[in-house]
Amino acid sequence: MLPRCPVCGKEMIVTELRCDKDDVTVRGRFKPSPFDFLSEEELEFVILFFRAKGNLKELERYTKQGYFALRGRLEKIIEKMGLEPLPKDGEAEEEEELEEKDLFEMLKKGKISIDDALRILKKRG
């Protein structure tokens, strides 16, 4: 489904649904789901995220991708869906839980970028 107009980019409204098997048509104004804004690849990522019960560490183990890469991908999907993220209090706590040696180990293994490491260290003060 096209959730946005290919000409002006505004959100499109579905006005008709049809079942070809039963020849049933339902007319009305149906707003697309936030999931309709995702590509197939992004939708597959969201399904994996659900299967991991929202645990990015578990998803990291399964996909072999770095934690911060996965989190960045999730943030882009949330933005694309037009959703407001919850307050970031939990995120700051999670980053502070990383010990300095763990941070450097993640950096050494390429699981986080230098920019990510510097951002975390700056937040700590």
N, C-alpha and C positions, 0 to 999 in steps of 0.2 A: 504494500500500500504506500502511496505517496503521502507522507504526513505534512509536507510543505509544498506550496505551489511552485512548479518549476519556472514560472515567469517572475513572480514578485517575491517569493520566499516566505509568504505568510502561511500560517497554519491552515490546512484544508479541513473541511468538515465532510464526513461521509454522509450521503443522503439516501443511499439505497443499498440494501443487502439482498442477495438473491441465492436461492438454492436451486441449481439446475436439475437435480434429481427429482425434486418434488414440485418444481415450477412454482415455488413460493417466493414472493418478493415482500420485503419489509421496507417501508419508506419512513424517513424521519431525519433527525439531525444527530449524528453520532460523532462524538469527539474521539480522536485517535488516542490510543494508550501511549504512555511515555516509551514503552518498548518498541512501538512502531517507528521511532526515530533512529533506531540502532541498525547498523549493518549486520549481516549474518555472523560475521566474525565477532563483533561486539556482543551480540546476543549469546553466542556460544560461550564467551568469557563470563557473562552474567550467570549462565546456567552452571558453569564450573564453580563460580563463586558461591552459588546457592548450595551446590552439592558439598562444598567444603564448609557449609554452615556459617559462611561469612568469615571464616578464619583465613586471613591472608598468609599466615605462617604455613598452614596446611597446603594452601594453594601454591606457595613457594616450593614446598617439597615435591608436589605433584608435577608442576610445570618446569621446574629447574630454572625459573626466572627469579631475579632478585626481588626482595620484598618491596623496595622503593619503586622499582619499575612496575610491579603489579599495582601498587597503591596509586601511582600516577595514572596508569591505564584506567583504574576504577574511577578516579576523580574526573577524568575526561568523559567517561561514560555518564556519570552522574550529571555533569554539566550539559552534555548533549541531550539528555532526557529532560532537561529543564527543571531538575530537582534541586532543592536547597539542602545542602549538607547540614547535619546536626552540628551543634557547637563543637569546637575543636579542643575542648578540655581534655578528653581522653587521648587525643593524638599527642599532645604535649607530654602527658604522663608516660605514654608508651615509648617515646623517644628518650625520655630521661632515664627509663629503666635500662637502656643499653649502657653497659659499662664501657669505659673508654677503650679497653682492650678488644671488646666485641666490635666496637665501631671501627677500629683500625683493621681488624680481621675481615670484616665485611668489605671494607674499602680495598684491602689487598686482594680479595677474591673477586672483586668486580661486581659485588652485589649492590653497592651504592656508588654514586659518583662522588668526586671530590667536592662538588658544590653541595650535595646532600650532607656530607660529613661536616663541612664548614658551617652550614646552616644549623645543624644540630648542636655543634660546639658553641656557636654564637648564642643560641637560645639558653644554654647552660650558664653563660656568663663568664 
